[in-house]
């Protein structure tokens, strides 16, 4: 998979996370979806977890994008940078259901591996 495809896949994952969190909180109620959202219903446990997973992605996304774009500029599709980016993508895909299900140790392990993947990408740039 090329770096460009991985970057696009990570961005699609982020949009999916936005959608999942909103839909788990608001459902398909047109009044809530189209309204000004002044009086939102209380979030369910899963909706709150999906929101925290989305926020975590918002924190990791700029780092990933910076490293991925630097790798593309530096050497194009570099093997280790691509591998790190692909591992990051896979771990972030697994992170969402792990967080939503509330399995702490698995979620933490997945997060750690995704951060190590970012470190792998950074090392290729040195």
C-alpha positions in Angstrom: 0.0 0.0 0.0 1.5 3.4 -0.9 1.9 6.2 1.6 -0.7 8.3 -0.2 -3.2 5.5 0.1 -2.4 5.0 3.8 -2.8 8.8 4.4 -6.2 8.7 2.7 -7.3 5.6 4.6 -6.3 7.3 7.9 -8.3 10.4 7.0 -11.3 8.2 6.0 -11.0 6.4 9.4 -11.1 9.8 11.1 -14.3 10.7 9.3 -15.8 7.4 10.1 -15.0 8.0 13.8 -16.7 11.4 13.6 -19.8 9.8 12.1 -19.9 6.9 14.6 -19.6 9.1 17.6 -22.3 11.5 16.4 -24.7 8.7 15.3 -24.2 6.8 18.6 -25.1 10.0 20.5 -27.8 11.5 18.4 -29.1 8.5 16.5 -31.1 9.2 13.4 -33.4 11.7 15.0 -33.8 14.5 12.3 -34.8 17.0 15.0 -31.4 16.6 16.7 -29.3 16.2 13.6 -30.7 19.3 12.0 -31.2 21.4 15.1 -28.8 23.7 17.0 -28.1 21.0 19.5 -28.8 23.2 22.6 -30.6 20.4 24.5 -28.7 17.2 23.7 -29.6 13.9 25.3 -27.2 12.4 27.8 -24.5 10.3 26.1 -24.5 6.6 26.6 -21.4 4.9 27.9 -20.5 3.7 24.4 -21.1 7.1 22.8 -18.8 8.7 25.4 -16.1 6.1 24.7 -16.4 6.7 21.0 -16.0 10.4 21.6 -12.9 9.8 23.6 -11.5 7.5 20.9 -12.3 10.3 18.3 -10.5 12.9 20.5 -7.5 10.6 20.8 -7.4 10.3 17.0 -7.6 14.1 16.8 -4.4 14.2 19.0 -2.5 11.6 16.9 -3.6 12.7 13.5 -1.4 15.8 13.1 1.7 13.8 14.2 0.9 11.0 11.8 0.2 13.5 8.9 3.3 15.4 9.6 5.5 12.3 9.6 3.8 10.8 6.6 4.1 14.0 4.5 7.7 14.4 5.5 8.4 10.8 4.5 6.7 11.4 1.1 8.7 14.6 0.6 12.0 13.1 1.7 12.2 9.9 -0.2 8.8 9.1 -1.6 7.4 5.7 -0.5 10.1 4.6 2.0 9.7 1.0 3.2 10.0 1.6 7.0 7.9 4.7 6.9 5.2 2.8 4.9 5.4 -0.1 7.3 5.0 2.3 10.3 2.1 4.1 8.6 0.4 0.8 7.8 0.8 -0.5 11.4 -0.5 2.9 12.6 -3.6 2.5 10.4 -4.3 -1.0 11.4 -3.9 -0.2 15.1 -6.2 2.8 14.9 -8.8 0.7 13.1 -8.6 -1.8 16.0 -8.5 0.9 18.6 -12.1 2.1 17.9 -13.9 -1.2 18.8 -11.4 -1.9 21.6 -12.2 1.5 23.2 -15.9 1.2 22.6 -16.1 -2.2 24.2 -14.2 -1.0 27.3 -11.4 -3.6 27.2 -8.7 -1.4 28.9 -5.6 -3.6 28.6 -6.2 -4.4 24.9 -7.0 -0.7 24.2 -3.8 0.4 25.9 -1.7 -2.2 24.0 -3.2 -1.1 20.7 -2.5 2.5 21.5 1.1 1.7 22.5 1.7 -0.2 19.2 0.3 2.7 17.2 2.6 5.2 19.0 5.6 2.9 18.4 4.5 2.9 14.7 4.7 6.7 14.7 8.2 6.4 16.3 9.2 4.0 13.5 8.1 6.5 11.0 10.0 9.3 12.7 13.2 7.2 12.8 13.1 6.8 9.0 13.4 10.6 8.8 16.6 10.9 10.8 
